[in-house]
């Protein structure tokens, strides 16, 4: 049983290095028959997106839209001319399980302003014994003068799931970024509990080639027991991290703290060197969303969450 949650700040280096080779973790003690294991080995969902947003003295539009496998992207029609374009990622597989892999890359060119979200919460199902992990790899590149909003809905982990999720954010010197990653360990309303499994979750941000923010969380083994510890999860089952990178981000800290003065769960916010980070823990997904909405009311200047969040 292993838990590792750490925050690394203010690194130096030329930029993102290739991630180390992944180690696979067992999630179940089952021994499936050789025939079933062989069949399951062939059934894998693969999805890839390579998307670029562009603005040429006007509205932001798609400049590139490569889509393959189970991943699709749709841009709903705006309700008004002033509405910021929102791109919605759709996983047609309906969730991911051991061995599935989603690889997505988004680029905001100079002056572009667009929101990227997901159609629904991503469900991460259990993994077979000895099988590979489910993977979600995301790269976000925001160029000078662009404003990027990365607002995916939560990932819901089921018992005995194995997930490796990594997001890499590459910011030019004058880029603005608002991003969030959220997790729910089983749905309380459905009586679900994530007793065991493996979670590896990483978020790293580079500003002009220099590492400025790094967050890594690993929960391995008896996840339910780990989350009950006061020093880890304080009995909560939902969590989120919000990061805002902008020259004026630290100035928003008092307003964010005031908005989260009476959270549904636990909330903390801090700011330094052009970054503002918010950490949230909540007893369930509904409570987590309330606290996310409170923080975004400040960070998004009162603009409502994307329409798919309200469906």
N, C-alpha and C positions, 0 to 999 in steps of 0.2 A: 504494500500500500504506500503510495507516494503522492505528496501534494507539493506543488511549487508555484507560488504566485509572487511575481516580482515586477518592479517598475524600474526601468533603466532610463536615465535622462542624460541629455547633453553629451552625445558621443561625437567622435571625430572619425573621419574616414572618407574614402572617395565616393561612397555610395553603396547601394545594396549589393550584397554578395549573394552568390547562389546558395539556396538553403541546403543544409547538410542532408545526407541520405536519410530517408525516413525509416524509423524502426516500427515494425508492426506489433500490435498488442492483441492478446487474446481477450475476448469479452465474455465468452461462455465456456462452461466446462462440458458442453455436449460433444459427442463424437458422432457426427452425421455419417451415414453410410457412404461408401465410396462413390456409389452411383449418384446420390443426391449432391455430394460435394462436387463431383465432376460437372454436373449440370449447373450448379450454382456458380461455379467458376466461370462459365461462359456467359452468364447473365449479368452484364455490367452496364450501367448508364454512364454515358460520357456526354459532356456538354461544354461548349466553348463559345465565348463572345469576344469580339474585338471591335470596340465601338469608339468613335471619335466625334466630338461636338465642335462645331465651328460657328463663328460669328463674323460676318463681314459687313460692319456698319449697319447692323440690323438684328432681327431675331436670331436666336441660336437655332441651328439646324444640325441634323446628322450629316457628317462628312464621310463617315465610314460606318458600315454595319455588316460585319461578318458574323454569321450565326451558324452553329452546327450542333448536331446531336440533339440532346433533350433541352437545350437552352434556346429561348427565343426572346426577342425584345420588341416591345410595342410602345409607341408614343401616342397616348390618347389626345384627342382634339382639345385644345385649350378652350376654357369657358370665356376668356376675354383676351384681348390683344396684349394686355399687360401681364398675363399669367406666365410664370417661368415654366419652360418646357419640362415635362416630367417623363422620364423613360422608365418603363416597367419591365423588369426581368421576370420571365415565366419559365418555370421548370416543368416541362410537360410530363416528366416521369412521376410527378406527384410526391416526390421526396427522394431521399438518398439512403443507401444502406452500404454495408461493408464492400469495399472495392469500387464503388462509384466515385467519379471525379468530375468536379465542376471547375473550369478554368476560365476566368473572366478578366478582361482588360478594358479599361475606360480611359479616354484622354479628352481633356478639355483644352482646346487650343486658345490662343490669346483672345481675351475679351469674351469668351463663351461663359454662359451661366445656365446650368442645367441641373436638374435633380435626378438621381437614379434611386429607385426603390424596387421592391419585389411585389409580385402579385399577392402573395400570402406568406405566412410563416413557413420556413423550411423545416420539414420533418426529417429527423435523422433516426432511422430504425435500427434495430439490434443487428449485431454482427455475428457471424458464425465463428465457432472455435477455430483458431489458427488462421482465420481469414484476414485480408487486408482491411485497413481503415477506410472510411469515407473521407474524401478530401474536398475542401473548398479553398481555392487559391485565387486571390484577387489582387490586381495591380491597378492603381489609380495614379494617373499622371496629370498634374494641373499646371498649366503654363502661365507665364506672367500675365497679369491682368484678368485671369479667369477666376470664376467663382464656382466651386464644385460643392455639391451637397450629396453625400453618400448616406442614404437613409433606408437600408434594408429592414424588413420586418424580422421578427425574432427567429432564431433557430430553436426548435423544440426537440430536445433529446429524449429518446425512449430508453427504457431499461436495457442494459447490456449493449448500448450503442458505442461505437468507436469512431471518433471524429477528430480530424486534424484540419484546423482552419487557420489560414494565414492571410493577412492583408498588408500590402506594401503601398505606401503613399509617397509619391515623388512630387515635391512642390518646387516650383521655380521661386525666385526671390520675392516677387510681388504677387504671388498667388494667394487666394483665399480658399479655405477648406473647412467644411463642417461635416463630421462623420460620426457614425454610431455603429456599434456592434452589440447585439443583445442575445441572451441565451435564457431558455426556460428548461429546467430539469424536471420534466414530467408535468402534465396538466392536472392541477389539483381538482378541478371540477369533474374530471374523468376518473378520479381515484388513482392516478398513476404516480409511481415513485421510481426514481432512478436509483436503484440499490447499488449497482455496480456498473463499471464500464471504464472508458478512457476518453478524456478530453484534453486536447492540446490546442490552445488558442493564442495566436500572436498577432500583434498590431505594431507596425513600425512606420515612422514618418521621417523622411529626409527633406530638409529645406536647402535648396541650392547645392545638393550633393553632400550635405552634412547631416548625420543622424542627430535628430533633435528630440525624438520621443520613441520609446520602446516599451511595450507591455507584453508580458508573457504569463499565461496561466496554464497550469497542468493539474488535472485531477485524475488520479489513477487508482483503480481498485474499488474500495467501498465508498462510493461517492456520497451516498446518503449520510453515512456516518461522518465523513469529512465536513459536509456542509452544515452539520449540526454543531460543530465546534465554533465557539464564539470568535476565535481568531481567524476563522476562514469564511464561514457563511452565516454564522449567527442564526442558524435554523431556517434561513431563507432558501428559496428554490429558483429565484429569477434574478438576473443580473444584467447590467448594461454599462458600457463605457461610452462617453460622448467626448469628442475632441474638437475644439475650434481653433484653427490656426489663422490668425489675421493680425495686422499691426495693432488694431484696437481691441483684441480679444481680452487682455487683462483688465481693461476698463469695465468690462461687463461682469466681473466677478461679484461685486456687491449685489447686483440685481439678481444674478443666478442664485446666490446663497439665500437671498430673501424669498425667492420663488420656491425654494426647497426647504424653507424653514420648518414646515410641518409635513415631512414626506410620508407616503404610505408605508415605506420601509425604512431603509437607511440611505442617506445621501451625503456626499462630500464633494467639494469643488475646490480647485486650486488653480493658480495662474502664474506663469513665468515666461520670459523671453518670447513673447508673441504667441503663447499657447494658453488655452484654458481647457482643463480636463474636469469632467464630472464622472463620478462613480456612483452607481446605484445598486442596491440590493433590495429585493421585495419578496413578500411571501408568495406571490403568484403573478401570472402574466398581466392580469387586469390592473393590479396595483402598480406593477412596473410601468405600464403604459401611462398611467396617471402622472407618475413622476417624470417620465420622459417628456410628456406634453408640457409640464410645468417648466422644465428647463428650456425646451424649444420655444416656449412663448417669449422668452427673452432672447435667445440666440437667433431665432428666426424672425424677430421683430414683429411678433403677433401674427405672422402668416400661418394659416392652418396646415396641419400635416397633409401629406398627399392623399388624394381621394381614396386610393386603394386601402389606406390605413383605416378608413372610416366605413368600409363596406361590411 
